[in-house]
Amino acid sequence: MNQQIIFNDDITYDKNQKGWVFSGLLSGERIDILIKCEQHNVLSDALKFDLEVIVEEWLDVNEPLPESRIELDYK
Protein backbone atom coordinates (compact mmCIF):
# COMPACT_ATOMS: atom_id res chain seq x y z
CA MET A 1 0.00 0.00 0.00
CA ASN A 2 1.00 3.59 -0.53
CA GLN A 3 2.36 4.97 2.72
CA GLN A 4 3.11 8.43 1.41
CA ILE A 5 -0.43 9.82 1.52
CA ILE A 6 -1.67 11.56 4.63
CA PHE A 7 -5.43 11.91 4.79
CA ASN A 8 -6.87 15.09 6.24
CA ASP A 9 -9.74 14.86 8.70
CA ASP A 10 -12.13 16.83 6.49
CA ILE A 11 -14.38 14.09 5.14
CA THR A 12 -17.98 15.07 4.41
CA TYR A 13 -20.81 13.63 2.37
CA ASP A 14 -21.83 15.80 -0.61
CA LYS A 15 -25.46 15.04 -1.51
CA ASN A 16 -25.17 16.82 -4.87
CA GLN A 17 -22.21 14.69 -5.96
CA LYS A 18 -23.54 11.60 -4.14
CA GLY A 19 -20.23 10.82 -2.56
CA TRP A 20 -17.69 11.32 0.20
CA VAL A 21 -15.38 14.29 -0.33
CA PHE A 22 -12.06 14.65 1.46
CA SER A 23 -8.45 15.60 0.88
CA GLY A 24 -4.98 14.35 1.54
CA LEU A 25 -1.34 15.26 1.18
CA LEU A 26 0.72 13.34 -1.34
CA SER A 27 4.40 14.27 -1.71
CA GLY A 28 3.63 17.62 -0.13
CA GLU A 29 0.80 18.41 -2.55
CA ARG A 30 -2.87 18.59 -1.59
CA ILE A 31 -5.13 16.21 -3.50
CA ASP A 32 -8.92 16.30 -3.47
CA ILE A 33 -10.87 13.07 -3.51
CA LEU A 34 -14.47 12.16 -4.32
CA ILE A 35 -15.66 8.62 -3.72
CA LYS A 36 -19.14 8.11 -5.06
CA CYS A 37 -21.22 6.10 -2.64
CA GLU A 38 -24.91 5.87 -1.80
CA GLN A 39 -24.06 4.98 1.82
CA HIS A 40 -24.14 8.31 3.60
CA ASN A 41 -26.05 7.90 6.85
CA VAL A 42 -23.10 7.50 9.20
CA LEU A 43 -19.38 7.77 8.71
CA SER A 44 -18.13 4.85 10.74
CA ASP A 45 -14.46 4.11 11.34
CA ALA A 46 -14.84 1.03 9.13
CA LEU A 47 -16.27 3.04 6.22
CA LYS A 48 -13.58 5.72 6.58
CA PHE A 49 -10.91 3.01 6.54
CA ASP A 50 -12.46 1.42 3.44
CA LEU A 51 -12.49 4.76 1.60
CA GLU A 52 -8.84 5.41 2.46
CA VAL A 53 -7.86 1.91 1.30
CA ILE A 54 -9.61 2.49 -2.04
CA VAL A 55 -7.54 5.64 -2.57
CA GLU A 56 -4.29 3.96 -1.50
CA GLU A 57 -4.87 1.05 -3.86
CA TRP A 58 -5.66 3.43 -6.72
CA LEU A 59 -2.48 5.39 -6.02
CA ASP A 60 -0.44 2.17 -6.10
CA VAL A 61 -1.08 1.93 -9.85
CA ASN A 62 -2.03 5.50 -10.86
CA GLU A 63 -0.57 8.97 -10.65
CA PRO A 64 -2.96 11.84 -9.97
CA LEU A 65 -2.87 14.63 -12.52
CA PRO A 66 -1.85 18.06 -11.23
CA GLU A 67 -4.80 20.18 -10.10
CA SER A 68 -7.31 17.40 -10.64
CA ARG A 69 -9.53 15.48 -8.28
CA ILE A 70 -9.41 11.74 -7.81
CA GLU A 71 -12.90 10.33 -8.44
CA LEU A 72 -13.60 6.72 -7.56
CA ASP A 73 -16.61 4.50 -6.86
CA TYR A 74 -17.35 2.63 -3.64
CA LYS A 75 -19.47 -0.45 -4.04
Backbone bond lengths (Angstrom), bond angles and torsions (degrees), N, CA, C in turn:
res aa  C-N    CA-C-N  psi(-1)  N-CA   C-N-CA  omega(-1)  CA-C   N-CA-C  phi
1 M - - - 1.452 - - 1.521 110.49 -
2 N 1.291 115.49 155.88 1.452 122.26 179.18 1.522 109.25 -75.85
3 Q 1.316 116.70 118.20 1.457 120.52 -179.47 1.519 112.10 -101.06
4 Q 1.314 117.83 7.07 1.447 120.04 -176.01 1.521 113.14 -96.43
5 I 1.300 118.69 -2.41 1.467 120.28 178.58 1.525 109.25 -96.71
6 I 1.298 114.60 136.39 1.461 121.48 175.76 1.525 106.22 -116.37
7 F 1.320 116.34 118.78 1.455 120.42 -178.93 1.521 110.27 -84.70
8 N 1.322 115.69 133.92 1.459 120.85 175.02 1.522 108.94 -79.71
9 D 1.298 115.90 159.25 1.466 120.99 -177.99 1.530 109.70 -95.78
10 D 1.345 115.65 54.31 1.464 120.55 -175.58 1.528 112.42 -123.19
11 I 1.310 116.31 28.24 1.463 120.75 -174.16 1.534 110.96 -74.28
12 T 1.327 115.11 130.36 1.459 121.66 177.03 1.525 108.51 -141.09
13 Y 1.315 115.76 158.15 1.460 120.25 176.10 1.518 108.55 -95.92
14 D 1.328 116.90 125.61 1.463 122.77 178.55 1.529 108.07 -101.98
15 K 1.323 116.74 108.83 1.466 121.30 -177.37 1.523 112.00 -64.21
16 N 1.326 117.29 -34.46 1.467 120.60 -179.75 1.529 111.82 -66.42
17 Q 1.321 116.71 -38.73 1.463 120.98 -179.62 1.527 112.15 -93.06
18 K 1.326 115.99 -5.38 1.467 123.28 -179.84 1.519 111.44 51.86
19 G 1.337 114.30 53.76 1.449 118.03 178.73 1.520 113.16 -169.63
20 W 1.323 114.32 169.72 1.457 122.66 178.03 1.515 109.09 -85.35
21 V 1.311 116.45 130.67 1.462 122.87 -178.52 1.528 107.82 -116.57
22 F 1.326 115.72 130.09 1.462 120.18 176.28 1.516 108.91 -157.88
23 S 1.319 116.52 178.96 1.456 120.23 -177.97 1.521 109.77 -135.32
24 G 1.313 113.69 168.68 1.452 120.25 177.46 1.512 110.12 -154.22
25 L 1.303 115.47 170.94 1.454 121.68 175.82 1.519 108.56 -112.18
26 L 1.323 115.24 125.89 1.458 121.68 179.87 1.513 107.46 -128.77
27 S 1.320 116.61 114.94 1.473 122.16 -177.56 1.525 111.04 53.13
28 G 1.319 115.96 40.36 1.455 121.26 177.30 1.513 115.17 80.85
29 E 1.316 117.83 -2.23 1.466 121.86 -179.38 1.528 109.65 -107.52
30 R 1.319 115.73 139.50 1.464 120.53 176.70 1.528 109.01 -76.41
31 I 1.328 115.97 134.58 1.456 121.02 173.19 1.521 107.89 -123.33
32 D 1.318 115.93 141.33 1.458 122.31 176.98 1.515 108.53 -101.86
33 I 1.321 115.46 143.70 1.461 121.34 -173.10 1.524 109.49 -133.00
34 L 1.323 115.51 136.32 1.466 122.58 171.69 1.519 106.79 -126.12
35 I 1.319 115.92 123.27 1.461 120.05 174.11 1.513 107.01 -117.24
36 K 1.322 114.88 110.70 1.458 120.99 -178.34 1.519 109.32 -70.31
37 C 1.333 114.35 131.42 1.459 120.00 -173.45 1.521 108.19 -164.16
38 E 1.309 116.69 132.44 1.463 120.61 177.42 1.527 111.60 -77.74
39 Q 1.325 117.01 -20.14 1.463 121.88 -178.33 1.525 108.57 -77.29
40 H 1.324 116.66 108.42 1.454 118.87 -175.64 1.521 113.90 -139.47
41 N 1.307 117.76 8.15 1.458 120.10 -176.53 1.523 112.28 -67.17
42 V 1.328 116.00 -50.19 1.458 120.50 -175.72 1.517 109.04 -139.85
43 L 1.307 116.08 134.77 1.458 120.49 174.79 1.520 107.42 -91.50
44 S 1.306 115.76 95.87 1.458 120.26 177.84 1.529 109.34 -84.28
45 D 1.318 115.73 164.78 1.464 119.98 175.79 1.521 110.58 -60.99
46 A 1.333 116.59 -36.85 1.472 120.67 -179.41 1.533 110.83 -65.78
47 L 1.326 117.19 -43.19 1.462 120.33 178.96 1.525 110.46 -65.63
48 K 1.320 117.11 -44.12 1.467 120.89 178.49 1.528 110.19 -58.95
49 F 1.317 117.21 -43.82 1.454 121.46 177.92 1.529 110.75 -61.08
50 D 1.331 116.60 -45.24 1.470 120.75 178.87 1.533 111.51 -59.06
51 L 1.317 117.30 -43.49 1.459 121.48 -179.77 1.530 110.69 -63.48
52 E 1.321 116.62 -42.14 1.463 120.20 179.03 1.529 111.25 -66.12
53 V 1.318 117.06 -38.44 1.469 120.69 177.99 1.527 110.60 -63.66
54 I 1.328 117.12 -41.12 1.468 120.88 178.23 1.529 110.15 -57.69
55 V 1.321 116.68 -44.29 1.467 120.61 -179.82 1.525 110.46 -66.75
56 E 1.331 117.20 -44.50 1.468 120.63 179.91 1.523 111.51 -60.78
57 E 1.319 116.80 -42.70 1.463 120.10 179.30 1.524 111.01 -65.74
58 W 1.325 117.25 -38.82 1.466 120.85 177.55 1.529 110.02 -63.30
59 L 1.337 116.11 -42.92 1.461 120.18 -179.21 1.526 112.83 -68.46
60 D 1.321 117.49 -22.04 1.466 120.26 176.99 1.526 111.70 -63.53
61 V 1.322 116.97 -27.63 1.473 120.10 -176.32 1.531 113.27 -121.77
62 N 1.324 118.19 -3.26 1.466 121.85 -177.76 1.522 110.40 -131.27
63 E 1.294 114.54 158.66 1.464 122.37 176.05 1.526 107.28 -119.14
64 P 1.340 117.89 123.89 1.459 117.87 179.13 1.531 110.71 -68.26
65 L 1.312 115.96 143.36 1.453 120.77 177.04 1.525 109.07 -77.33
66 P 1.323 116.88 145.63 1.473 118.93 178.51 1.530 110.97 -57.31
67 E 1.311 115.33 138.91 1.461 122.90 175.97 1.519 113.99 58.03
68 S 1.330 115.96 30.11 1.459 119.47 175.42 1.521 108.97 -121.72
69 R 1.295 115.76 167.18 1.460 121.34 179.76 1.515 109.12 -107.66
70 I 1.304 116.41 139.21 1.454 121.34 173.94 1.527 107.04 -78.82
71 E 1.332 116.89 125.60 1.459 121.68 178.02 1.520 108.90 -123.24
72 L 1.319 115.81 120.32 1.456 122.11 -177.10 1.524 109.03 -132.53
73 D 1.330 115.51 167.08 1.464 121.75 177.19 1.518 109.84 -110.35
74 Y 1.315 115.91 143.03 1.470 122.54 173.87 1.513 106.92 -113.28
75 K 1.292 116.08 125.43 1.466 119.82 -178.03 1.502 111.16 -109.58
